[in-house]
Amino acid sequence: MRLALEEARAALGTGDVPIGAVVLNPAGEVIGRGRNVREAEGDPTGHAEVVAIRQAAAALGEWRLSGCTLVVTLEPCTMCAGAIVLARVQRLVFGAFDEKAGAVGSLWDVVRDRRLNHRPEVVAGVLAEESGRLLTAFFAGL
């Protein structure tokens, strides 16, 4: 989570919401890093999770991230939760809950929907206070 927080802080340099993510392979090595780049790249899909998942898939040379863990500082939205399911991520670890747009338990629970063909393990609340403080400070400054 500390690496994901580093990515989140780096997003501040481009005026993006400070959310960061990393993907770990089954051996625990980082194979993907991401931060929000919506402002920097003018890309509505430029969420930290999507950026990290794309990088990890490129590193593996395939779209299936079987056995991989995605660590992100904020509870994923519906788009990102869908990408996590579609990429077959084995484990999702996130920091702060997102009561306004969270899709891993707060508003929706996309990743645990039994109608889908894949459901990752979820570990929530890791360094949640630190992740939340970073976001609160960012929005207070707007």
C-alpha positions as CSV (number, residue, x, y, z in Angstrom):
1,M,0.0,0.0,0.0
2,R,2.9,2.3,0.6
3,L,3.9,2.1,-3.0
4,A,0.3,2.9,-4.1
5,L,0.4,5.9,-1.8
6,E,3.6,7.1,-3.5
7,E,1.8,6.8,-6.8
8,A,-1.1,8.8,-5.4
9,R,1.1,11.6,-4.2
10,A,2.7,11.8,-7.7
11,A,-0.7,12.4,-9.2
12,L,-0.8,15.7,-7.3
13,G,1.8,17.1,-9.6
14,T,-0.7,17.0,-12.5
15,G,-3.7,18.2,-10.6
16,D,-5.2,14.7,-10.7
17,V,-7.1,13.3,-7.7
18,P,-4.4,11.5,-5.6
19,I,-5.2,7.9,-6.1
20,G,-2.5,5.3,-6.7
21,A,-2.3,1.6,-7.5
22,V,0.2,-1.2,-8.0
23,V,-0.2,-4.7,-9.4
24,L,1.9,-7.5,-7.8
25,N,2.6,-10.8,-9.6
26,P,2.2,-14.1,-7.6
27,A,5.8,-13.7,-6.4
28,G,5.0,-10.3,-4.9
29,E,6.9,-8.3,-7.5
30,V,5.5,-5.0,-8.8
31,I,4.5,-5.5,-12.5
32,G,2.3,-2.5,-12.9
33,R,2.0,1.0,-11.4
34,G,-0.7,3.6,-11.9
35,R,-2.0,6.9,-10.7
36,N,-4.9,9.0,-11.8
37,V,-4.1,10.6,-15.2
38,R,-7.5,11.9,-16.2
39,E,-6.4,15.6,-16.0
40,A,-2.9,15.0,-17.3
41,E,-4.0,13.0,-20.3
42,G,-7.6,14.2,-20.8
43,D,-8.6,10.5,-20.5
44,P,-11.9,9.7,-18.7
45,T,-10.6,6.1,-18.3
46,G,-7.3,7.3,-16.7
47,H,-8.0,5.9,-13.3
48,A,-5.1,4.5,-11.3
49,E,-6.4,1.0,-11.4
50,V,-6.9,0.9,-15.1
51,V,-3.4,2.4,-15.7
52,A,-1.8,-0.2,-13.4
53,I,-3.8,-3.1,-14.9
54,R,-2.7,-2.0,-18.5
55,Q,0.9,-1.9,-17.4
56,A,0.7,-5.3,-15.7
57,A,-0.9,-6.9,-18.7
58,A,1.8,-5.5,-20.9
59,A,4.5,-6.8,-18.6
60,L,2.9,-10.3,-18.7
61,G,2.1,-10.2,-22.3
62,E,-1.5,-11.2,-21.7
63,W,-4.7,-9.7,-20.4
64,R,-5.3,-12.3,-17.7
65,L,-3.8,-11.2,-14.4
66,S,-4.4,-14.6,-12.7
67,G,-2.7,-14.9,-9.4
68,C,-2.0,-11.1,-9.3
69,T,-2.9,-8.7,-6.5
70,L,-4.1,-5.1,-7.2
71,V,-3.4,-2.6,-4.4
72,V,-5.2,0.7,-4.6
73,T,-5.6,3.6,-2.2
74,L,-9.3,4.1,-2.7
75,E,-12.2,1.7,-3.2
76,P,-12.7,1.2,-6.9
77,C,-15.5,2.7,-8.9
78,T,-17.8,0.6,-11.1
79,M,-15.5,1.0,-14.2
80,C,-12.4,-0.1,-12.2
81,A,-14.3,-2.9,-10.4
82,G,-15.4,-4.2,-13.8
83,A,-11.8,-4.1,-15.1
84,I,-10.6,-6.0,-12.1
85,V,-13.2,-8.7,-12.7
86,L,-12.5,-8.8,-16.5
87,A,-8.7,-9.0,-15.9
88,R,-9.2,-11.9,-13.5
89,V,-7.2,-10.2,-10.7
90,Q,-7.0,-12.7,-7.9
91,R,-6.9,-10.3,-4.9
92,L,-7.9,-6.7,-4.5
93,V,-6.5,-4.7,-1.6
94,F,-7.8,-1.1,-1.0
95,G,-7.4,1.7,1.5
96,A,-10.2,4.1,2.0
97,F,-13.8,3.4,1.3
98,D,-15.6,5.7,-1.3
99,E,-19.1,6.3,0.0
100,K,-19.9,8.4,-3.1
101,A,-18.8,6.1,-5.9
102,G,-17.4,2.9,-4.4
103,A,-18.3,-0.4,-6.2
104,V,-16.7,-2.9,-3.8
105,G,-19.2,-2.6,-1.0
106,S,-20.1,1.1,-0.4
107,L,-22.7,1.8,-3.1
108,W,-22.4,-1.4,-5.2
109,D,-20.5,-4.7,-4.9
110,V,-19.5,-5.5,-8.4
111,V,-16.6,-7.7,-7.6
112,R,-18.7,-10.0,-5.4
113,D,-21.6,-10.3,-7.8
114,R,-22.3,-14.0,-8.1
115,R,-23.7,-13.5,-11.6
116,L,-20.2,-12.7,-12.9
117,N,-17.6,-15.4,-13.8
118,H,-14.8,-14.2,-11.5
119,R,-14.8,-12.8,-8.0
120,P,-11.5,-11.7,-6.5
121,E,-10.7,-11.9,-2.8
122,V,-11.1,-8.4,-1.2
123,V,-9.0,-6.9,1.6
124,A,-10.4,-3.5,2.6
125,G,-9.3,-0.7,4.8
126,V,-5.5,-1.1,4.6
127,L,-3.9,2.2,5.6
128,A,-7.4,3.7,5.1
129,E,-6.7,6.8,7.3
130,E,-3.6,7.8,5.4
131,S,-5.3,7.3,2.1
132,G,-8.3,9.2,3.2
133,R,-6.2,12.1,4.6
134,L,-4.5,12.5,1.2
135,L,-7.9,12.8,-0.6
136,T,-9.4,15.1,2.1
137,A,-6.5,17.5,1.8
138,F,-6.7,17.5,-2.0
139,F,-10.4,18.3,-2.1
140,A,-10.1,20.9,0.7
141,G,-7.6,22.7,-1.5
142,L,-10.0,23.0,-4.4
